[in-house]
């Protein structure tokens, strides 16, 4: 499991340089990609073009370069009508995030701006899939969890990991806001929800509630 139900296509890849989880899926012949955060995303996009199922929608969990970095290249290859979506709250920090590759010792690169700045907690109906864009700031101001209720599946980006949470010691991060977002997530997502984080292995909300030290500490605080 841990994929989209009744999908016409599903692919999970781990991209360099920071082992980012990238997903391609759909229920039609136009694809949705989440987090093209490594150069391999460009090869995936080419492959999708070759099989006649181009990437039409690029969903970004947040604006760090290991999640959005190759969105522009994917869009260019994927032809007309391909759009990049990110939270409107990533608009302000994105120019700063764009300096991060150099700052972290990676080659500098130009990062494309999204086409659609999405509102918090909206529903996206894309290629037959209803995707709730849950605003979950803290790691970044516009961090977004994409939740597909009919598949009991969420893509949590760098908000919630298996047995961990996203870092809140970066510029534009905020630990207190992160606490609120984690609370919102565990209240909103049913226990049987599988989730794929931005890095590392998949998990479930039920497992994390019992075993994730950050969620346990959060429960004790309240
Ligand atoms: Zn991040």
py3Dmol code that shows the C-alpha trace and the ligand (Angstrom):
import py3Dmol

protein = """\
ATOM      1  CA  UNK A   1       0.000   0.000   0.000  1.00  0.00           C
ATOM      2  CA  UNK A   2       1.098   3.514   0.747  1.00  0.00           C
ATOM      3  CA  UNK A   3       0.166   4.598  -2.747  1.00  0.00           C
ATOM      4  CA  UNK A   4      -2.786   6.241  -4.504  1.00  0.00           C
ATOM      5  CA  UNK A   5      -5.785   3.946  -4.919  1.00  0.00           C
ATOM      6  CA  UNK A   6      -6.957   3.257  -8.482  1.00  0.00           C
ATOM      7  CA  UNK A   7      -3.880   4.953  -9.852  1.00  0.00           C
ATOM      8  CA  UNK A   8      -3.073   4.748 -13.554  1.00  0.00           C
ATOM      9  CA  UNK A   9       0.557   5.219 -12.534  1.00  0.00           C
ATOM     10  CA  UNK A  10       2.627   5.335  -9.337  1.00  0.00           C
ATOM     11  CA  UNK A  11       6.350   5.854  -8.920  1.00  0.00           C
ATOM     12  CA  UNK A  12       8.451   6.635  -5.862  1.00  0.00           C
ATOM     13  CA  UNK A  13      12.069   7.728  -6.318  1.00  0.00           C
ATOM     14  CA  UNK A  14      14.772   8.886  -3.947  1.00  0.00           C
ATOM     15  CA  UNK A  15      16.642  11.814  -5.479  1.00  0.00           C
ATOM     16  CA  UNK A  16      20.142  13.137  -4.876  1.00  0.00           C
ATOM     17  CA  UNK A  17      21.787  15.137  -3.399  1.00  0.00           C
ATOM     18  CA  UNK A  18      19.753  14.928  -0.157  1.00  0.00           C
ATOM     19  CA  UNK A  19      17.755  11.700  -0.590  1.00  0.00           C
ATOM     20  CA  UNK A  20      14.463  13.479  -1.234  1.00  0.00           C
ATOM     21  CA  UNK A  21      11.341  11.371  -1.772  1.00  0.00           C
ATOM     22  CA  UNK A  22       9.811  12.265  -5.137  1.00  0.00           C
ATOM     23  CA  UNK A  23       6.487  10.873  -6.380  1.00  0.00           C
ATOM     24  CA  UNK A  24       4.754  10.630  -9.739  1.00  0.00           C
ATOM     25  CA  UNK A  25       1.153   9.470  -9.928  1.00  0.00           C
ATOM     26  CA  UNK A  26      -2.205   9.994 -11.575  1.00  0.00           C
ATOM     27  CA  UNK A  27      -5.610   8.541 -12.344  1.00  0.00           C
ATOM     28  CA  UNK A  28      -5.450   9.835 -15.935  1.00  0.00           C
ATOM     29  CA  UNK A  29      -2.722  10.047 -18.584  1.00  0.00           C
ATOM     30  CA  UNK A  30      -1.413  13.390 -17.222  1.00  0.00           C
ATOM     31  CA  UNK A  31       0.906  13.059 -14.257  1.00  0.00           C
ATOM     32  CA  UNK A  32       1.276  14.776 -10.895  1.00  0.00           C
ATOM     33  CA  UNK A  33       4.800  15.049  -9.468  1.00  0.00           C
ATOM     34  CA  UNK A  34       5.615  15.881  -5.853  1.00  0.00           C
ATOM     35  CA  UNK A  35       8.982  17.461  -4.925  1.00  0.00           C
ATOM     36  CA  UNK A  36      11.367  17.344  -7.895  1.00  0.00           C
ATOM     37  CA  UNK A  37      14.271  17.952  -5.509  1.00  0.00           C
ATOM     38  CA  UNK A  38      17.114  16.374  -7.458  1.00  0.00           C
ATOM     39  CA  UNK A  39      18.487  16.127 -11.011  1.00  0.00           C
ATOM     40  CA  UNK A  40      16.953  12.660 -11.540  1.00  0.00           C
ATOM     41  CA  UNK A  41      13.530  14.362 -11.623  1.00  0.00           C
ATOM     42  CA  UNK A  42      14.465  15.667 -15.071  1.00  0.00           C
ATOM     43  CA  UNK A  43      15.060  12.110 -16.323  1.00  0.00           C
ATOM     44  CA  UNK A  44      11.728  11.031 -14.859  1.00  0.00           C
ATOM     45  CA  UNK A  45      10.008  13.916 -16.671  1.00  0.00           C
ATOM     46  CA  UNK A  46      11.640  12.878 -19.975  1.00  0.00           C
ATOM     47  CA  UNK A  47      10.552   9.294 -19.415  1.00  0.00           C
ATOM     48  CA  UNK A  48       6.982  10.441 -18.753  1.00  0.00           C
ATOM     49  CA  UNK A  49       7.014  12.446 -22.010  1.00  0.00           C
ATOM     50  CA  UNK A  50       8.321   9.388 -23.901  1.00  0.00           C
ATOM     51  CA  UNK A  51       5.506   7.185 -22.611  1.00  0.00           C
ATOM     52  CA  UNK A  52       2.925   9.810 -23.571  1.00  0.00           C
ATOM     53  CA  UNK A  53       1.975  10.688 -19.999  1.00  0.00           C
ATOM     54  CA  UNK A  54       3.569  14.100 -19.421  1.00  0.00           C
ATOM     55  CA  UNK A  55       3.809  15.721 -16.022  1.00  0.00           C
ATOM     56  CA  UNK A  56       1.090  18.332 -15.791  1.00  0.00           C
ATOM     57  CA  UNK A  57       1.189  19.371 -12.128  1.00  0.00           C
ATOM     58  CA  UNK A  58       4.240  19.810  -9.885  1.00  0.00           C
ATOM     59  CA  UNK A  59       3.285  20.033  -6.207  1.00  0.00           C
ATOM     60  CA  UNK A  60       5.902  21.471  -3.865  1.00  0.00           C
ATOM     61  CA  UNK A  61       5.788  20.614  -0.158  1.00  0.00           C
ATOM     62  CA  UNK A  62       8.060  23.586   0.618  1.00  0.00           C
ATOM     63  CA  UNK A  63      10.598  25.871  -0.973  1.00  0.00           C
ATOM     64  CA  UNK A  64      13.888  24.330   0.137  1.00  0.00           C
ATOM     65  CA  UNK A  65      16.014  23.514  -2.913  1.00  0.00           C
ATOM     66  CA  UNK A  66      16.022  19.777  -2.192  1.00  0.00           C
ATOM     67  CA  UNK A  67      12.238  19.859  -2.811  1.00  0.00           C
ATOM     68  CA  UNK A  68      11.654  22.561  -5.456  1.00  0.00           C
ATOM     69  CA  UNK A  69      15.122  22.722  -7.023  1.00  0.00           C
ATOM     70  CA  UNK A  70      14.467  20.965 -10.329  1.00  0.00           C
ATOM     71  CA  UNK A  71      10.824  22.015 -10.818  1.00  0.00           C
ATOM     72  CA  UNK A  72      11.765  24.535 -13.514  1.00  0.00           C
ATOM     73  CA  UNK A  73      13.617  21.926 -15.586  1.00  0.00           C
ATOM     74  CA  UNK A  74      10.756  19.422 -15.199  1.00  0.00           C
ATOM     75  CA  UNK A  75       8.278  22.085 -16.310  1.00  0.00           C
ATOM     76  CA  UNK A  76      10.374  23.023 -19.349  1.00  0.00           C
ATOM     77  CA  UNK A  77      10.599  19.397 -20.522  1.00  0.00           C
ATOM     78  CA  UNK A  78       6.946  18.652 -19.845  1.00  0.00           C
ATOM     79  CA  UNK A  79       5.578  21.168 -22.321  1.00  0.00           C
ATOM     80  CA  UNK A  80       2.591  23.488 -22.370  1.00  0.00           C
ATOM     81  CA  UNK A  81       0.270  23.631 -19.429  1.00  0.00           C
ATOM     82  CA  UNK A  82       2.625  22.158 -16.837  1.00  0.00           C
ATOM     83  CA  UNK A  83       2.295  24.151 -13.638  1.00  0.00           C
ATOM     84  CA  UNK A  84       4.231  24.429 -10.377  1.00  0.00           C
ATOM     85  CA  UNK A  85       2.136  24.791  -7.185  1.00  0.00           C
ATOM     86  CA  UNK A  86       3.372  26.000  -3.793  1.00  0.00           C
ATOM     87  CA  UNK A  87       1.893  27.722  -0.764  1.00  0.00           C
ATOM     88  CA  UNK A  88       1.591  31.491  -1.015  1.00  0.00           C
ATOM     89  CA  UNK A  89       3.481  31.653   2.293  1.00  0.00           C
ATOM     90  CA  UNK A  90       6.643  30.425   0.533  1.00  0.00           C
ATOM     91  CA  UNK A  91       6.672  33.495  -1.720  1.00  0.00           C
ATOM     92  CA  UNK A  92       8.527  35.735   0.718  1.00  0.00           C
ATOM     93  CA  UNK A  93      11.278  33.300   1.820  1.00  0.00           C
ATOM     94  CA  UNK A  94      11.903  31.751  -1.633  1.00  0.00           C
ATOM     95  CA  UNK A  95      14.491  34.311  -2.782  1.00  0.00           C
ATOM     96  CA  UNK A  96      16.469  33.518   0.401  1.00  0.00           C
ATOM     97  CA  UNK A  97      15.972  29.750  -0.021  1.00  0.00           C
ATOM     98  CA  UNK A  98      17.425  30.152  -3.529  1.00  0.00           C
ATOM     99  CA  UNK A  99      20.778  31.082  -1.962  1.00  0.00           C
ATOM    100  CA  UNK A 100      20.881  27.836   0.022  1.00  0.00           C
ATOM    101  CA  UNK A 101      22.566  25.531  -2.508  1.00  0.00           C
ATOM    102  CA  UNK A 102      25.686  27.707  -2.371  1.00  0.00           C
ATOM    103  CA  UNK A 103      25.388  28.188   1.363  1.00  0.00           C
ATOM    104  CA  UNK A 104      25.334  24.419   1.893  1.00  0.00           C
ATOM    105  CA  UNK A 105      28.199  23.772  -0.494  1.00  0.00           C
ATOM    106  CA  UNK A 106      26.196  22.657  -3.552  1.00  0.00           C
ATOM    107  CA  UNK A 107      26.544  24.231  -7.009  1.00  0.00           C
ATOM    108  CA  UNK A 108      24.373  27.332  -7.274  1.00  0.00           C
ATOM    109  CA  UNK A 109      21.310  26.995  -9.453  1.00  0.00           C
ATOM    110  CA  UNK A 110      18.421  29.127 -10.580  1.00  0.00           C
ATOM    111  CA  UNK A 111      15.178  27.953  -9.035  1.00  0.00           C
ATOM    112  CA  UNK A 112      11.905  28.637 -10.849  1.00  0.00           C
ATOM    113  CA  UNK A 113       9.080  30.442  -9.105  1.00  0.00           C
ATOM    114  CA  UNK A 114       5.752  28.586  -8.823  1.00  0.00           C
ATOM    115  CA  UNK A 115       2.900  29.387 -11.224  1.00  0.00           C
ATOM    116  CA  UNK A 116       0.173  28.917  -8.611  1.00  0.00           C
ATOM    117  CA  UNK A 117       0.559  30.324  -5.097  1.00  0.00           C
ATOM    118  CA  UNK A 118      -1.999  28.238  -3.277  1.00  0.00           C
ATOM    119  CA  UNK A 119      -4.129  29.356  -0.357  1.00  0.00           C
ATOM    120  CA  UNK A 120      -3.855  27.454   2.944  1.00  0.00           C
ATOM    121  CA  UNK A 121      -6.030  24.345   3.368  1.00  0.00           C
ATOM    122  CA  UNK A 122      -7.547  24.380  -0.103  1.00  0.00           C
ATOM    123  CA  UNK A 123      -8.680  21.350  -2.096  1.00  0.00           C
ATOM    124  CA  UNK A 124      -6.916  20.646  -5.375  1.00  0.00           C
ATOM    125  CA  UNK A 125      -8.829  18.452  -7.830  1.00  0.00           C
ATOM    126  CA  UNK A 126      -6.114  17.157 -10.133  1.00  0.00           C
ATOM    127  CA  UNK A 127      -6.408  14.320 -12.655  1.00  0.00           C
ATOM    128  CA  UNK A 128      -9.267  12.649 -10.833  1.00  0.00           C
ATOM    129  CA  UNK A 129      -7.628  12.938  -7.432  1.00  0.00           C
ATOM    130  CA  UNK A 130      -8.910  15.120  -4.611  1.00  0.00           C
ATOM    131  CA  UNK A 131      -5.873  16.466  -2.770  1.00  0.00           C
ATOM    132  CA  UNK A 132      -6.190  18.544   0.372  1.00  0.00           C
ATOM    133  CA  UNK A 133      -3.314  21.024   0.743  1.00  0.00           C
ATOM    134  CA  UNK A 134      -2.983  21.250   4.526  1.00  0.00           C
ATOM    135  CA  UNK A 135      -0.979  24.305   5.582  1.00  0.00           C
ATOM    136  CA  UNK A 136       1.543  23.111   8.206  1.00  0.00           C
ATOM    137  CA  UNK A 137       4.081  25.902   8.811  1.00  0.00           C
ATOM    138  CA  UNK A 138       7.049  25.710  11.184  1.00  0.00           C
ATOM    139  CA  UNK A 139       9.824  24.111   9.139  1.00  0.00           C
ATOM    140  CA  UNK A 140       9.070  26.843   6.583  1.00  0.00           C
ATOM    141  CA  UNK A 141       6.208  29.396   6.535  1.00  0.00           C
ATOM    142  CA  UNK A 142       4.445  27.672   3.639  1.00  0.00           C
ATOM    143  CA  UNK A 143       5.107  24.013   4.373  1.00  0.00           C
ATOM    144  CA  UNK A 144       2.192  22.025   2.999  1.00  0.00           C
ATOM    145  CA  UNK A 145       1.020  18.450   3.598  1.00  0.00           C
ATOM    146  CA  UNK A 146      -0.808  16.969   0.610  1.00  0.00           C
ATOM    147  CA  UNK A 147      -3.532  14.604   1.812  1.00  0.00           C
ATOM    148  CA  UNK A 148      -5.460  12.192  -0.404  1.00  0.00           C
ATOM    149  CA  UNK A 149      -8.291  11.109   1.842  1.00  0.00           C
ATOM    150  CA  UNK A 150      -9.711   8.400  -0.438  1.00  0.00           C
ATOM    151  CA  UNK A 151      -6.338   6.606  -0.377  1.00  0.00           C
ATOM    152  CA  UNK A 152      -5.590   7.217   3.330  1.00  0.00           C
ATOM    153  CA  UNK A 153      -2.328   8.733   2.185  1.00  0.00           C
ATOM    154  CA  UNK A 154      -0.474  11.961   3.019  1.00  0.00           C
ATOM    155  CA  UNK A 155       2.752  13.489   1.732  1.00  0.00           C
ATOM    156  CA  UNK A 156       4.161  15.303   4.742  1.00  0.00           C
ATOM    157  CA  UNK A 157       7.279  16.965   3.291  1.00  0.00           C
ATOM    158  CA  UNK A 158       9.676  18.062   6.021  1.00  0.00           C
ATOM    159  CA  UNK A 159       6.941  18.474   8.660  1.00  0.00           C
ATOM    160  CA  UNK A 160       6.549  14.914   9.962  1.00  0.00           C
ATOM    161  CA  UNK A 161       9.068  12.102   9.466  1.00  0.00           C
ATOM    162  CA  UNK A 162       9.146   8.504  10.637  1.00  0.00           C
ATOM    163  CA  UNK A 163      10.131   8.933  14.329  1.00  0.00           C
ATOM    164  CA  UNK A 164      11.187  12.547  13.812  1.00  0.00           C
ATOM    165  CA  UNK A 165      10.043  15.997  12.685  1.00  0.00           C
ATOM    166  CA  UNK A 166      11.443  18.697  10.417  1.00  0.00           C
ATOM    167  CA  UNK A 167      14.176  20.996  11.664  1.00  0.00           C
ATOM    168  CA  UNK A 168      13.083  24.305  13.142  1.00  0.00           C
ATOM    169  CA  UNK A 169      16.508  25.914  13.542  1.00  0.00           C
ATOM    170  CA  UNK A 170      16.694  27.255   9.985  1.00  0.00           C
ATOM    171  CA  UNK A 171      16.024  30.840   8.869  1.00  0.00           C
ATOM    172  CA  UNK A 172      12.224  31.267   8.477  1.00  0.00           C
ATOM    173  CA  UNK A 173      11.607  28.219  10.753  1.00  0.00           C
ATOM    174  CA  UNK A 174       9.629  28.537  13.972  1.00  0.00           C
ATOM    175  CA  UNK A 175       9.419  25.835  16.685  1.00  0.00           C
ATOM    176  CA  UNK A 176       6.162  27.071  18.268  1.00  0.00           C
ATOM    177  CA  UNK A 177       4.430  27.236  14.904  1.00  0.00           C
ATOM    178  CA  UNK A 178       5.731  23.716  14.209  1.00  0.00           C
ATOM    179  CA  UNK A 179       4.112  22.450  17.429  1.00  0.00           C
ATOM    180  CA  UNK A 180       0.770  23.897  16.308  1.00  0.00           C
ATOM    181  CA  UNK A 181       1.095  22.308  12.880  1.00  0.00           C
ATOM    182  CA  UNK A 182       1.949  18.888  14.310  1.00  0.00           C
ATOM    183  CA  UNK A 183      -1.087  19.136  16.586  1.00  0.00           C
ATOM    184  CA  UNK A 184      -3.253  20.121  13.625  1.00  0.00           C
ATOM    185  CA  UNK A 185      -1.937  17.172  11.609  1.00  0.00           C
ATOM    186  CA  UNK A 186      -2.513  14.477  14.215  1.00  0.00           C
ATOM    187  CA  UNK A 187      -6.015  15.830  14.859  1.00  0.00           C
ATOM    188  CA  UNK A 188      -6.848  16.079  11.170  1.00  0.00           C
ATOM    189  CA  UNK A 189      -5.321  12.864   9.806  1.00  0.00           C
ATOM    190  CA  UNK A 190      -7.026   9.619  10.868  1.00  0.00           C
ATOM    191  CA  UNK A 191      -4.906   7.017  12.678  1.00  0.00           C
ATOM    192  CA  UNK A 192      -4.924   4.701   9.678  1.00  0.00           C
ATOM    193  CA  UNK A 193      -3.339   7.339   7.426  1.00  0.00           C
ATOM    194  CA  UNK A 194      -0.140   6.204   5.739  1.00  0.00           C
ATOM    195  CA  UNK A 195       2.297   8.981   5.060  1.00  0.00           C
ATOM    196  CA  UNK A 196       5.389   9.558   2.987  1.00  0.00           C
ATOM    197  CA  UNK A 197       7.742  12.157   4.414  1.00  0.00           C
ATOM    198  CA  UNK A 198      10.105  14.324   2.355  1.00  0.00           C
ATOM    199  CA  UNK A 199      12.999  12.068   3.368  1.00  0.00           C
ATOM    200  CA  UNK A 200      13.205   8.517   4.687  1.00  0.00           C
ATOM    201  CA  UNK A 201      10.694   5.739   5.111  1.00  0.00           C
ATOM    202  CA  UNK A 202       6.908   5.842   5.122  1.00  0.00           C
ATOM    203  CA  UNK A 203       4.942   5.459   8.361  1.00  0.00           C
ATOM    204  CA  UNK A 204       1.434   5.779   9.749  1.00  0.00           C
ATOM    205  CA  UNK A 205      -0.135   8.397  11.987  1.00  0.00           C
ATOM    206  CA  UNK A 206      -1.051   5.708  14.544  1.00  0.00           C
ATOM    207  CA  UNK A 207       2.565   4.484  14.790  1.00  0.00           C
ATOM    208  CA  UNK A 208       3.928   8.015  15.156  1.00  0.00           C
ATOM    209  CA  UNK A 209       1.428   8.986  17.868  1.00  0.00           C
ATOM    210  CA  UNK A 210       2.752   6.116  19.990  1.00  0.00           C
ATOM    211  CA  UNK A 211       6.434   6.114  19.019  1.00  0.00           C
ATOM    212  CA  UNK A 212       7.532   9.521  17.723  1.00  0.00           C
ATOM    213  CA  UNK A 213       9.351  11.245  20.628  1.00  0.00           C
ATOM    214  CA  UNK A 214       8.395  14.710  19.358  1.00  0.00           C
ATOM    215  CA  UNK A 215       4.685  13.864  19.195  1.00  0.00           C
ATOM    216  CA  UNK A 216       4.851  12.199  22.612  1.00  0.00           C
ATOM    217  CA  UNK A 217       6.498  15.320  24.094  1.00  0.00           C
ATOM    218  CA  UNK A 218       3.855  17.470  22.424  1.00  0.00           C
ATOM    219  CA  UNK A 219       1.028  15.432  23.976  1.00  0.00           C
ATOM    220  CA  UNK A 220       2.607  15.873  27.431  1.00  0.00           C
ATOM    221  CA  UNK A 221       2.887  19.655  26.919  1.00  0.00           C
ATOM    222  CA  UNK A 222      -0.867  19.993  26.420  1.00  0.00           C
TER     223      UNK A 222
END
"""
ligand_1 = """\
1
ZN
Zn 13.252 21.366 4.139
"""
view = py3Dmol.view(width=600, height=400)
view.addModel(protein, "pdb")
view.setStyle({"model": 0}, {"cartoon": {"style": "trace"}})
view.addModel(ligand_1, "xyz")
view.setStyle({"model": 1}, {"stick": {}})
view.zoomTo()
view.show()
